[in-house]
């Protein structure tokens, strides 16, 4: 027999066809303000709320019956849903703005580097508290201006919000790729990996007056050769990419070059591995907004 669990289900029954809305008690508890709902948000007085304990799965239903018709029921349900939406918005806004603001108890790794010109760059990997594989861990990048030992956040990149989540194990590098005296920000991180596979992506960013500009993003280490993945041979590959710093510097921020080592392609293993050169445009304009539009990942 399953243990007793508590669920609150709102069932509005107006005259005519029935309209039913079910809301688990844990959702109300999670989103309701401390001290309960304010008097101004109370349900319509004609709607009776009854919370009971039920044995069985979460589908077990409880009763809340309206005796005054569809209008009262609609107002009641909308009031509760509006409160949940507002509370969720408040929870989202409580996320740390910069990597140095993440509570220490949530931090996995923090890396800070001198970016030159009175700037520092910090990458923090931390637990978000979400019960989701997609957003349970986040990477937060921040650029700070340092004046008199005071750090002011001037640009950020949130990898759950701007890279679509499923990001972890990030590594920060600062390299002057175009030899203009200003270091670019490079972040490598595991992204969208399936069990038994590896996919490490690289983001190349430049700090502009508008904020961080994402100039290039794409995979630099990929291994999808494991048979357990169940992929078609055409989708099975293994390769690494290393930046060609000299060729990239000569290109004057128009292209980025890589030495690509191909160990396998289309399910076929190469011995010895094949070495090829990849080149990609650095297409983000200097006037791009903070965070930038995310270019399509290069294969």
BAFI-3210 file (N, C-alpha, C; in Angstrom, 3 decimals, decimal comma, padded with zeros to 6 digits):
// residues 299
n [1|2|3|4|5|6|7|8|9|10|11|12|13|14|15|16|17|18|19|20|21|22|23|24|25|26|27|28|29|30|31|32|33|34|35|36|37|38|39|40|41|42|43|44|45|46|47|48|49|50|51|52|53|54|55|56|57|58|59|60|61|62|63|64|65|66|67|68|69|70|71|72|73|74|75|76|77|78|79|80|81|82|83|84|85|86|87|88|89|90|91|92|93|94|95|96|97|98|99|100|101|102|103|104|105|106|107|108|109|110|111|112|113|114|115|116|117|118|119|120|121|122|123|124|125|126|127|128|129|130|131|132|133|134|135|136|137|138|139|140|141|142|143|144|145|146|147|148|149|150|151|152|153|154|155|156|157|158|159|160|161|162|163|164|165|166|167|168|169|170|171|172|173|174|175|176|177|178|179|180|181|182|183|184|185|186|187|188|189|190|191|192|193|194|195|196|197|198|199|200|201|202|203|204|205|206|207|208|209|210|211|212|213|214|215|216|217|218|219|220|221|222|223|224|225|226|227|228|229|230|231|232|233|234|235|236|237|238|239|240|241|242|243|244|245|246|247|248|249|250|251|252|253|254|255|256|257|258|259|260|261|262|263|264|265|266|267|268|269|270|271|272|273|274|275|276|277|278|279|280|281|282|283|284|285|286|287|288|289|290|291|292|293|294|295|296|297|298|299]
n.u [000,846|000,549|002,191|000,535|-000,306|-000,412|-002,590|-003,868|-006,675|-008,304|-011,557|-013,772|-017,166|-019,439|-022,875|-024,206|-021,949|-019,093|-016,183|-012,888|-010,044|-006,895|-004,556|-001,527|-000,806|001,816|002,727|001,334|002,326|005,013|005,039|003,553|003,544|005,550|003,845|001,465|-001,294|-002,028|-004,710|-005,982|-005,735|-007,346|-009,479|-012,666|-015,450|-017,555|-016,603|-015,708|-012,957|-011,439|-009,140|-007,731|-006,312|-005,013|-004,700|-002,619|-001,797|-000,482|-002,612|-004,920|-007,954|-009,329|-011,784|-013,162|-015,763|-017,779|-020,608|-021,752|-021,535|-020,039|-018,553|-017,596|-016,069|-014,166|-012,851|-011,686|-009,895|-008,212|-007,087|-005,487|-003,704|-002,470|-001,102|000,753|002,231|003,332|004,878|006,687|008,055|009,303|010,986|012,712|013,981|015,568|017,908|021,504|023,222|025,833|028,901|030,353|028,467|027,209|026,021|028,314|027,910|026,723|028,541|030,558|032,980|035,152|036,726|039,004|040,469|042,967|042,068|043,318|043,827|042,509|040,463|038,764|038,024|035,585|034,546|032,004|030,884|027,983|025,489|022,104|019,790|017,585|015,467|016,266|017,772|018,552|018,869|019,971|022,624|024,682|026,600|028,171|029,350|031,297|032,349|034,374|034,986|037,730|038,325|040,048|040,106|037,479|034,993|033,116|030,394|030,252|029,545|027,915|027,434|025,054|024,832|022,742|020,557|021,342|022,692|021,109|021,069|021,991|024,737|028,050|031,078|032,954|035,666|037,880|039,565|041,835|042,797|044,650|043,576|043,607|045,746|045,460|045,940|043,970|042,482|040,662|037,745|037,535|035,593|035,419|033,236|031,269|028,524|025,190|025,520|025,123|024,616|027,542|028,700|030,750|030,849|032,328|032,172|033,214|033,147|033,811|034,438|034,206|034,909|032,982|031,894|029,165|028,906|029,389|030,295|029,368|031,385|032,046|030,953|031,153|031,734|034,639|035,722|034,667|033,023|031,295|031,272|030,576|028,876|026,671|025,177|023,463|023,474|023,226|025,640|026,524|026,351|028,252|031,237|034,554|036,585|039,005|039,601|042,011|042,930|044,392|046,662|048,473|047,594|045,027|045,538|046,746|044,578|043,170|040,842|038,781|038,445|038,535|040,852|041,398|043,244|042,226|041,887|041,039|039,743|037,824|035,169|031,860|031,481|033,765|037,031|040,150|043,527|046,704|045,280|043,483|044,584|043,308|042,570|040,383|038,310|036,513|034,123|034,361|031,730|030,247|029,209|030,899|029,041|027,141|024,586|024,840|025,867|025,075|023,716|023,211|025,299|024,773|025,883|029,029|029,939]
n.v [-001,197|002,186|005,038|007,612|010,587|014,108|016,001|018,813|019,516|021,491|021,743|023,123|023,448|024,560|025,486|023,401|022,094|020,567|022,145|021,469|021,808|020,841|021,146|020,348|020,052|020,501|022,283|024,656|025,129|025,536|027,904|029,803|032,856|033,562|032,915|032,494|033,055|036,453|038,512|039,939|038,277|036,174|033,353|033,431|034,035|032,346|029,950|026,886|025,509|022,434|020,475|017,347|014,246|011,702|008,313|006,737|007,279|010,383|011,141|011,006|012,604|015,613|017,726|020,827|022,851|024,964|026,961|029,007|029,302|029,570|031,983|032,769|030,530|030,644|033,068|032,370|030,222|031,516|033,446|031,938|030,758|033,040|033,952|031,887|032,188|034,751|034,271|032,420|034,003|035,751|033,956|033,283|035,714|035,840|034,566|034,448|037,403|037,697|035,718|035,905|036,272|033,960|031,789|030,349|027,728|026,498|026,416|024,732|024,928|027,708|029,988|032,574|035,079|037,434|039,847|041,983|045,546|046,533|044,729|041,727|038,261|035,876|032,549|030,558|027,464|025,900|024,470|024,794|024,193|023,352|020,627|019,243|017,732|019,276|021,951|021,767|022,143|024,974|027,237|030,268|033,144|036,034|039,408|041,703|045,041|046,389|048,567|050,294|047,999|047,280|045,432|045,660|044,435|044,097|042,665|039,624|036,070|033,644|030,278|028,423|029,999|031,179|029,337|027,178|025,271|022,024|022,170|021,851|021,357|023,439|025,360|028,054|030,347|032,948|034,666|036,525|036,584|037,984|039,649|042,336|043,516|043,176|040,742|037,885|036,045|032,706|029,863|026,558|023,768|020,981|019,889|019,155|016,346|012,828|009,830|007,893|009,197|011,961|015,440|018,355|021,784|024,966|028,345|031,420|034,612|038,181|041,190|044,011|047,486|047,135|044,886|041,352|039,704|037,002|035,375|032,998|029,620|026,163|022,558|021,075|018,776|015,616|012,523|009,944|007,228|004,956|001,878|001,426|003,716|003,547|004,788|005,588|004,508|006,755|008,815|008,421|009,435|010,691|013,214|015,874|019,377|021,953|025,286|027,163|029,302|031,144|031,357|032,314|034,768|036,217|036,457|038,620|038,909|038,022|035,373|032,152|029,604|026,068|023,132|020,069|016,890|013,843|010,961|009,087|008,719|008,730|006,232|004,829|003,950|005,674|004,926|005,803|008,705|011,259|014,455|017,617|020,987|023,296|026,117|028,964|031,598|034,565|035,914|037,670|040,971|043,960|045,601|044,011|043,030|042,631|039,399|038,449|037,118|033,668|031,952|029,388|026,159|025,043|022,321]
n.w [000,000|-000,878|000,648|002,621|000,934|000,354|-001,576|-003,221|-004,998|-007,311|-008,233|-010,255|-010,588|-012,559|-013,464|-016,008|-018,506|-016,993|-015,659|-015,022|-012,973|-011,943|-009,356|-007,902|-004,386|-003,634|-005,531|-004,966|-002,408|-002,940|-004,376|-003,028|-001,109|001,876|004,839|003,669|001,338|000,446|001,819|-000,250|-002,368|-001,929|-002,507|-004,203|-002,124|-002,433|-003,153|-001,953|-000,322|000,081|001,595|001,632|002,870|000,893|-000,049|-002,429|-005,944|-007,445|-009,038|-007,594|-006,663|-005,237|-003,663|-004,659|-004,728|-006,631|-006,108|-007,383|-010,100|-013,416|-013,684|-011,100|-010,513|-012,546|-011,917|-009,490|-010,062|-011,885|-010,238|-008,495|-010,341|-011,346|-009,104|-008,796|-011,151|-010,749|-008,478|-009,492|-011,310|-009,536|-008,242|-010,310|-010,739|-008,560|-009,056|-009,104|-010,172|-011,012|-011,243|-008,847|-006,964|-006,340|-003,840|-001,524|-000,668|-002,800|-004,805|-007,162|-008,686|-009,062|-011,173|-011,587|-013,565|-014,598|-016,845|-017,951|-018,402|-016,144|-015,709|-014,701|-015,207|-014,447|-013,991|-012,838|-011,691|-010,600|-008,344|-009,094|-007,723|-009,046|-009,872|-012,207|-014,987|-017,068|-016,165|-013,637|-012,998|-013,494|-015,514|-014,982|-016,315|-015,758|-016,269|-014,676|-013,630|-012,008|-009,436|-007,054|-005,384|-005,537|-007,137|-010,072|-011,791|-015,259|-017,522|-018,470|-018,926|-018,992|-018,872|-018,733|-019,444|-021,883|-023,462|-023,544|-021,486|-020,028|-019,567|-018,347|-016,350|-017,022|-018,496|-018,284|-020,421|-021,323|-024,091|-026,407|-029,361|-031,815|-031,615|-030,779|-028,406|-026,525|-024,528|-025,594|-024,513|-023,770|-023,412|-022,615|-022,485|-021,392|-023,230|-023,922|-023,807|-024,311|-022,373|-022,380|-024,457|-025,710|-025,795|-026,216|-026,194|-027,538|-026,724|-028,154|-027,203|-027,348|-025,703|-025,969|-026,304|-025,998|-024,466|-023,870|-026,808|-028,657|-030,686|-031,998|-031,876|-031,205|-031,562|-030,081|-029,104|-029,711|-029,324|-030,430|-030,778|-029,354|-029,291|-027,769|-027,883|-029,968|-032,466|-035,981|-038,433|-039,942|-038,157|-036,277|-034,848|-034,143|-032,991|-032,518|-031,977|-032,296|-031,691|-034,296|-033,660|-034,884|-037,584|-037,106|-035,885|-037,973|-039,633|-038,739|-037,089|-038,722|-039,354|-037,716|-037,111|-037,073|-036,148|-037,025|-035,745|-036,874|-035,706|-036,242|-038,600|-039,816|-038,688|-039,326|-038,425|-038,332|-038,858|-039,166|-037,378|-039,257|-040,300|-040,649|-041,764|-040,343|-040,968|-039,871|-040,044|-038,087|-037,148|-035,532|-035,095|-033,840|-032,585|-031,443|-029,038|-025,394|-024,422|-026,874|-030,007|-030,312|-032,395|-034,887|-033,969|-035,101|-037,090]
ca.u [000,000|001,360|002,061|-000,416|000,248|-001,378|-002,771|-005,017|-007,184|-009,385|-012,540|-014,846|-018,291|-020,524|-024,037|-023,925|-020,753|-018,150|-014,820|-012,069|-008,637|-006,206|-003,269|-000,961|-000,555|003,221|002,923|000,873|003,238|006,283|004,931|002,833|004,430|005,671|002,678|000,243|-001,769|-002,533|-006,171|-006,464|-005,685|-008,156|-010,453|-014,024|-016,067|-018,554|-015,922|-015,258|-011,741|-011,345|-007,902|-007,782|-005,206|-005,445|-003,741|-002,631|-000,924|-000,809|-003,842|-006,066|-008,558|-010,050|-012,911|-013,414|-016,966|-018,376|-022,061|-022,286|-021,472|-018,762|-017,801|-016,875|-015,044|-013,087|-012,074|-010,929|-008,792|-007,286|-006,362|-004,441|-002,696|-001,729|-000,156|001,832|003,076|004,091|005,880|007,731|008,859|010,136|012,034|013,706|014,759|016,456|019,141|022,647|023,493|027,206|029,493|030,843|027,312|026,660|026,312|029,443|027,484|026,262|029,617|031,398|034,303|035,234|038,015|039,121|041,697|043,200|041,830|044,069|043,072|041,661|039,330|038,943|036,994|035,295|033,603|031,572|029,977|027,284|024,177|021,027|018,674|016,532|015,424|016,229|019,077|018,856|019,265|020,399|023,950|024,813|027,862|027,916|030,553|031,168|033,495|034,324|035,935|038,311|038,769|040,252|039,728|036,048|034,670|031,814|030,012|029,926|029,021|027,716|026,835|024,406|024,794|021,405|019,647|021,781|023,203|020,091|021,198|022,802|026,129|028,783|032,525|033,494|037,052|038,043|040,850|041,909|043,823|044,559|043,595|043,876|046,934|045,127|046,232|042,839|042,282|039,336|037,304|037,234|035,028|035,134|032,299|030,519|027,217|024,252|026,083|024,329|025,425|028,418|029,269|031,426|030,732|032,861|032,034|034,015|032,595|034,817|033,738|034,994|034,258|032,776|031,145|027,815|028,928|030,063|029,850|029,697|031,892|032,018|030,695|031,104|032,374|036,089|036,014|033,450|033,184|029,986|031,564|030,089|027,766|025,496|024,400|022,439|023,465|023,536|027,071|026,799|026,370|029,286|032,483|035,441|037,587|039,368|040,025|042,898|043,016|045,632|046,773|049,161|046,699|043,908|046,029|046,968|043,266|042,686|039,488|037,774|038,252|039,242|041,364|041,620|043,783|041,246|042,386|039,873|040,030|036,803|034,090|030,843|031,641|035,023|038,183|041,345|044,787|046,704|044,217|043,656|044,748|042,788|042,415|039,048|038,251|035,160|034,009|034,019|030,702|029,541|029,662|031,268|027,905|026,156|024,224|025,466|025,480|025,070|022,894|024,026|025,424|024,582|027,111|029,739|030,276]
ca.v [000,000|003,401|005,929|008,701|011,799|015,194|016,712|019,699|019,585|022,443|021,328|024,101|022,818|025,504|024,867|022,960|021,238|020,766|022,598|020,911|022,226|020,163|021,754|019,621|020,867|020,905|023,456|025,819|025,355|026,035|029,232|030,741|033,682|033,195|033,360|032,162|034,002|037,687|038,591|040,443|037,216|035,056|032,852|033,940|033,498|031,337|028,709|026,200|024,733|021,314|019,737|016,082|013,323|010,587|007,270|006,449|008,071|011,795|011,373|011,027|013,921|016,158|018,522|022,229|022,981|026,290|026,900|030,234|029,326|029,580|033,226|032,706|029,489|031,129|034,057|031,698|029,487|032,480|034,107|031,028|030,629|034,299|033,973|030,946|032,789|035,843|033,699|031,816|035,106|036,216|032,971|033,386|036,941|035,681|033,933|035,365|038,202|037,471|034,502|036,118|036,376|032,628|031,343|029,419|026,341|025,956|026,488|023,568|025,425|029,101|030,358|034,006|035,421|038,841|040,067|043,150|046,790|046,723|043,815|040,316|037,365|034,788|031,513|029,774|026,339|025,751|023,833|025,793|023,775|022,794|019,166|019,015|017,438|020,364|023,204|021,518|022,750|026,114|027,956|031,699|033,898|037,454|040,293|042,725|046,141|046,475|049,909|050,407|046,706|047,058|044,801|046,024|043,537|044,861|041,781|038,251|035,053|032,594|029,169|027,831|030,906|031,584|028,202|026,134|024,287|020,825|022,621|021,550|021,151|024,513|025,786|029,424|030,761|034,308|034,649|037,606|035,848|038,834|040,449|043,762|043,958|042,848|039,295|037,319|035,102|031,393|028,941|025,187|023,141|019,821|020,418|018,253|015,008|011,647|008,842|007,118|010,046|013,171|016,613|019,550|022,923|026,149|029,667|032,476|035,871|039,407|042,239|045,229|048,463|046,651|043,715|040,193|039,323|035,609|035,430|031,663|028,513|024,886|021,448|020,913|017,376|014,833|011,071|009,270|005,921|003,841|001,159|001,508|004,912|003,177|005,719|005,089|004,706|008,102|009,752|008,038|010,124|011,062|014,176|016,993|020,601|022,854|026,564|027,544|030,677|032,002|031,612|033,129|036,129|036,845|036,696|039,931|038,776|037,678|033,927|031,373|028,385|024,927|021,855|019,033|015,521|012,965|009,574|008,252|009,463|007,843|004,902|004,223|004,392|005,964|004,635|006,882|009,703|012,222|015,833|018,575|022,342|023,891|027,562|029,461|033,047|035,222|036,737|038,587|042,361|044,591|046,289|043,050|043,272|041,785|037,998|038,136|036,046|032,447|031,410|027,947|025,441|024,556|020,902]
ca.w [000,000|-000,963|001,813|002,490|000,369|000,356|-002,824|-003,271|-006,350|-007,454|-009,219|-010,343|-011,266|-012,809|-014,106|-017,368|-018,609|-015,896|-015,946|-013,948|-012,949|-010,852|-008,984|-006,760|-003,195|-003,560|-006,383|-004,221|-001,285|-003,456|-004,955|-002,167|-000,280|003,281|005,599|002,958|000,349|001,039|001,787|-001,533|-003,360|-001,457|-003,460|-004,074|-000,911|-002,760|-003,506|-000,750|-000,533|001,006|001,382|002,352|002,643|000,071|-000,357|-003,844|-006,807|-007,517|-009,771|-006,694|-006,733|-004,102|-004,111|-004,399|-005,531|-006,702|-006,190|-007,965|-011,545|-014,117|-013,492|-009,832|-010,615|-013,387|-011,185|-008,437|-010,642|-012,464|-009,153|-008,024|-011,381|-011,423|-007,983|-009,094|-012,181|-010,149|-007,574|-010,321|-011,830|-008,435|-007,988|-011,370|-010,575|-007,413|-009,492|-008,976|-011,362|-011,422|-010,671|-007,488|-006,080|-006,072|-002,468|-001,498|-000,466|-004,073|-005,793|-007,441|-009,070|-009,496|-011,749|-011,859|-014,270|-014,934|-018,264|-018,379|-018,497|-014,973|-015,777|-014,366|-015,740|-013,499|-014,401|-011,682|-011,922|-009,331|-008,287|-009,102|-006,890|-009,892|-009,953|-013,641|-015,569|-018,000|-015,503|-012,265|-012,886|-014,393|-015,653|-015,018|-016,642|-015,480|-016,445|-013,632|-013,624|-010,671|-009,068|-005,605|-004,796|-005,682|-008,419|-010,618|-012,885|-016,464|-018,560|-018,008|-019,808|-018,214|-019,817|-018,780|-020,137|-023,212|-024,234|-023,568|-020,423|-020,225|-019,624|-017,116|-016,426|-017,834|-018,312|-018,757|-020,964|-021,847|-025,128|-027,394|-030,625|-032,973|-031,302|-030,698|-027,054|-025,642|-024,477|-025,830|-023,478|-024,321|-022,437|-023,044|-021,549|-021,870|-023,601|-024,611|-023,914|-024,012|-021,653|-023,245|-025,503|-025,256|-026,666|-025,575|-027,080|-027,260|-027,018|-028,303|-026,955|-027,335|-024,919|-026,735|-025,504|-025,728|-023,598|-024,440|-028,142|-028,953|-032,054|-032,592|-030,955|-031,903|-030,852|-030,226|-028,779|-029,911|-029,431|-030,444|-031,371|-028,534|-029,910|-026,892|-028,197|-030,941|-033,586|-037,313|-038,728|-040,444|-037,037|-035,328|-035,181|-033,043|-033,443|-031,647|-032,666|-031,571|-032,392|-034,966|-033,174|-035,838|-038,722|-036,624|-035,642|-039,274|-040,258|-038,282|-036,533|-039,729|-039,311|-036,711|-037,736|-036,180|-036,617|-036,665|-035,775|-037,056|-035,347|-036,883|-039,248|-040,399|-038,116|-039,792|-037,654|-039,126|-038,192|-038,156|-037,531|-040,334|-039,864|-041,619|-041,234|-040,398|-040,801|-039,690|-039,934|-036,828|-037,773|-034,643|-035,238|-032,568|-031,977|-030,955|-027,635|-024,363|-024,523|-028,297|-030,539|-030,341|-033,728|-034,992|-033,659|-036,286|-037,004]
c.u [000,881|001,169|001,057|000,281|-000,845|-001,404|-003,985|-005,445|-008,354|-010,308|-013,677|-015,981|-019,405|-021,740|-023,690|-022,682|-019,746|-016,783|-013,952|-010,639|-007,974|-004,849|-002,719|-000,661|000,883|003,500|002,486|001,838|004,543|006,199|004,217|003,811|004,479|004,477|001,368|-000,158|-002,280|-004,042|-006,700|-006,484|-006,534|-009,143|-011,823|-014,716|-017,081|-017,935|-015,331|-014,042|-011,657|-010,099|-007,928|-006,529|-005,748|-004,331|-003,787|-001,769|-001,346|-002,083|-005,074|-006,623|-009,262|-011,057|-012,814|-014,594|-017,492|-019,874|-022,624|-022,049|-020,076|-017,939|-016,972|-015,758|-013,864|-012,220|-011,177|-009,701|-007,756|-006,462|-005,220|-003,332|-001,854|-000,702|001,022|002,785|003,936|005,196|007,022|008,641|009,799|011,266|013,130|014,590|015,742|017,768|020,294|022,914|024,896|027,797|030,016|029,710|026,690|026,998|027,376|029,021|027,001|027,386|030,348|032,826|034,175|036,640|037,995|040,472|041,756|043,042|042,589|043,187|042,145|040,434|039,725|037,772|036,830|034,270|033,290|030,609|029,310|025,977|023,107|019,914|017,522|016,618|015,338|017,634|019,520|019,436|019,742|021,775|024,025|026,248|027,522|029,244|030,319|032,467|033,331|035,376|036,417|038,849|038,857|039,760|038,222|035,762|033,250|031,515|029,606|029,377|028,917|027,273|026,354|024,171|023,477|020,473|020,041|022,369|022,259|020,220|022,037|024,285|026,815|030,269|033,189|034,941|037,227|039,465|040,743|043,086|043,586|044,678|044,006|045,027|046,633|045,366|045,119|042,576|040,835|039,036|036,893|036,722|034,770|034,218|031,637|029,070|026,417|024,826|025,037|025,207|026,240|029,048|030,022|031,195|031,175|032,789|032,902|033,221|033,750|034,085|034,702|034,215|034,205|032,048|029,737|027,754|029,705|029,448|030,310|030,082|031,848|031,693|030,606|031,840|033,872|036,562|034,708|033,813|031,807|030,136|030,983|028,867|026,496|024,642|023,308|022,365|023,705|025,019|027,405|026,915|027,459|030,623|033,291|036,497|037,895|039,745|040,919|043,031|044,388|045,882|047,444|048,253|045,543|044,347|046,214|045,638|042,587|041,200|038,397|037,456|038,984|039,602|041,615|042,399|042,838|041,883|041,196|040,294|039,037|035,745|033,161|031,034|032,927|036,191|039,389|042,593|045,913|045,556|044,539|043,711|044,251|042,730|040,980|039,169|036,789|035,195|033,762|033,004|030,062|030,076|030,002|030,101|026,865|025,848|024,914|024,946|025,442|024,010|023,776|024,106|025,162|025,914|027,715|030,130|031,679]
c.v [001,247|004,273|007,036|009,934|012,857|015,891|017,619|019,837|020,548|021,972|022,328|023,519|023,849|024,781|024,498|022,092|021,583|021,221|022,198|021,395|021,594|020,802|021,007|020,565|021,348|022,113|024,714|026,163|025,981|027,486|030,235|031,565|033,179|033,756|033,090|033,250|035,261|037,760|039,042|039,377|036,021|034,624|033,445|033,260|032,414|029,998|028,089|025,338|023,651|020,513|018,491|015,279|012,109|009,565|007,034|007,411|009,515|012,091|011,407|012,439|014,308|017,163|019,975|022,566|024,395|026,153|028,105|030,341|029,508|030,822|033,181|031,676|029,968|032,135|033,393|031,002|030,442|033,182|033,240|030,909|031,887|034,393|033,057|031,544|033,905|035,322|033,082|032,879|035,634|035,269|033,074|034,608|036,840|035,001|034,931|036,100|037,948|036,265|034,674|036,240|035,024|032,229|030,246|027,964|025,691|025,819|025,156|024,011|026,889|029,386|031,851|034,280|036,921|039,016|041,268|044,388|047,039|045,843|042,431|039,530|036,193|033,839|030,659|028,680|026,014|024,988|024,919|025,463|023,220|021,270|018,758|018,748|018,585|021,580|023,012|022,076|023,892|026,603|029,431|032,429|035,376|038,195|041,438|043,803|046,338|047,890|050,001|049,166|046,449|046,517|045,160|045,136|044,357|043,989|040,372|037,353|033,918|031,411|028,404|028,692|031,121|030,467|027,008|025,063|023,088|021,184|022,337|021,450|022,172|024,830|027,137|029,655|032,215|034,370|035,826|036,985|036,714|039,809|041,953|044,324|043,688|041,351|038,920|036,288|033,805|030,496|027,608|024,545|021,941|020,240|019,360|016,852|013,945|010,669|007,989|007,918|011,208|014,267|017,839|020,685|024,078|027,387|030,658|033,807|037,036|040,444|043,511|046,239|048,016|045,454|042,580|039,850|037,886|035,525|034,079|030,663|027,228|023,811|021,396|019,525|016,595|013,354|010,427|007,860|004,748|003,187|001,265|002,735|004,627|004,102|004,986|005,343|006,120|009,128|009,447|008,649|010,390|012,012|015,171|018,180|021,409|024,136|026,732|029,017|031,608|032,365|032,505|034,571|036,885|037,205|037,959|039,904|038,601|036,190|033,336|030,038|027,319|023,837|020,778|017,656|014,578|011,525|008,607|009,159|008,467|006,399|004,193|004,812|004,575|005,700|004,744|007,864|010,674|013,634|016,756|019,949|022,793|025,398|027,993|030,983|033,468|036,306|037,772|040,008|042,972|045,243|045,340|043,306|042,304|040,370|037,541|037,157|034,825|031,920|029,916|027,256|024,890|023,110|020,658]
c.w [000,000|000,267|001,529|001,945|000,290|-000,988|-002,705|-004,708|-006,389|-008,568|-009,209|-011,154|-011,433|-013,356|-015,530|-017,382|-017,528|-016,407|-014,772|-014,091|-011,750|-010,606|-007,777|-005,601|-003,144|-004,436|-005,667|-003,095|-001,767|-003,889|-004,078|-001,340|001,157|004,043|004,887|001,986|001,043|000,927|000,443|-002,605|-002,959|-002,528|-003,185|-002,900|-001,201|-003,115|-002,258|-001,089|000,521|000,669|002,246|002,078|001,916|-000,031|-001,849|-004,622|-006,874|-008,282|-008,883|-006,593|-005,451|-004,591|-003,705|-005,316|-005,466|-006,859|-006,904|-009,458|-012,099|-013,837|-012,226|-009,900|-011,439|-012,667|-010,154|-008,998|-011,209|-011,388|-008,662|-009,060|-011,511|-010,304|-008,233|-010,114|-011,611|-009,245|-008,365|-010,901|-010,756|-008,145|-009,030|-011,184|-009,411|-007,794|-009,408|-010,282|-011,898|-010,727|-009,254|-006,483|-005,754|-004,636|-002,461|-001,370|-001,761|-005,099|-005,917|-007,735|-009,462|-009,993|-012,057|-012,494|-014,536|-016,434|-018,808|-018,443|-017,329|-014,948|-015,278|-014,947|-014,781|-014,094|-013,184|-012,139|-010,591|-009,481|-008,238|-008,116|-007,702|-009,892|-011,415|-014,145|-016,470|-017,298|-014,070|-011,960|-013,885|-014,414|-015,791|-015,203|-016,360|-015,729|-015,458|-013,888|-012,190|-010,450|-007,554|-004,874|-004,822|-007,073|-008,837|-011,821|-014,108|-017,596|-018,015|-019,154|-018,924|-019,150|-019,813|-019,613|-021,595|-024,058|-024,183|-022,511|-020,837|-020,340|-018,290|-017,419|-017,347|-017,505|-018,987|-019,274|-021,430|-022,812|-026,070|-028,789|-031,814|-032,749|-031,299|-029,302|-026,061|-025,690|-024,765|-024,737|-024,161|-023,189|-023,117|-022,016|-022,209|-022,078|-024,363|-024,817|-023,612|-023,240|-022,624|-024,362|-024,876|-026,288|-025,863|-026,591|-026,607|-027,643|-027,076|-028,207|-026,919|-026,540|-025,754|-025,854|-025,168|-024,813|-024,254|-025,795|-028,397|-030,427|-032,758|-031,500|-031,763|-031,134|-031,123|-029,795|-028,830|-030,000|-029,310|-031,021|-030,589|-029,178|-029,081|-027,182|-029,217|-032,138|-034,909|-037,595|-039,182|-039,327|-036,011|-035,764|-033,927|-033,595|-032,343|-032,530|-031,738|-032,378|-033,038|-034,693|-034,190|-037,009|-038,299|-036,411|-036,962|-039,938|-039,762|-037,890|-037,596|-039,701|-038,113|-037,352|-036,665|-036,908|-036,109|-036,835|-035,783|-036,771|-035,991|-037,489|-039,923|-039,934|-038,504|-039,017|-038,564|-038,287|-039,230|-038,389|-038,666|-039,765|-040,982|-040,962|-041,425|-040,270|-040,749|-039,582|-038,491|-037,181|-036,861|-034,805|-033,883|-031,854|-031,431|-029,496|-026,697|-024,470|-025,957|-028,697|-030,641|-031,761|-033,722|-034,751|-034,946|-036,060|-037,534]
res [x|x|x|x|x|x|x|x|x|x|x|x|x|x|x|x|x|x|x|x|x|x|x|x|x|x|x|x|x|x|x|x|x|x|x|x|x|x|x|x|x|x|x|x|x|x|x|x|x|x|x|x|x|x|x|x|x|x|x|x|x|x|x|x|x|x|x|x|x|x|x|x|x|x|x|x|x|x|x|x|x|x|x|x|x|x|x|x|x|x|x|x|x|x|x|x|x|x|x|x|x|x|x|x|x|x|x|x|x|x|x|x|x|x|x|x|x|x|x|x|x|x|x|x|x|x|x|x|x|x|x|x|x|x|x|x|x|x|x|x|x|x|x|x|x|x|x|x|x|x|x|x|x|x|x|x|x|x|x|x|x|x|x|x|x|x|x|x|x|x|x|x|x|x|x|x|x|x|x|x|x|x|x|x|x|x|x|x|x|x|x|x|x|x|x|x|x|x|x|x|x|x|x|x|x|x|x|x|x|x|x|x|x|x|x|x|x|x|x|x|x|x|x|x|x|x|x|x|x|x|x|x|x|x|x|x|x|x|x|x|x|x|x|x|x|x|x|x|x|x|x|x|x|x|x|x|x|x|x|x|x|x|x|x|x|x|x|x|x|x|x|x|x|x|x|x|x|x|x|x|x|x|x|x|x|x|x|x|x|x|x|x|x|x|x|x|x|x|x]
***
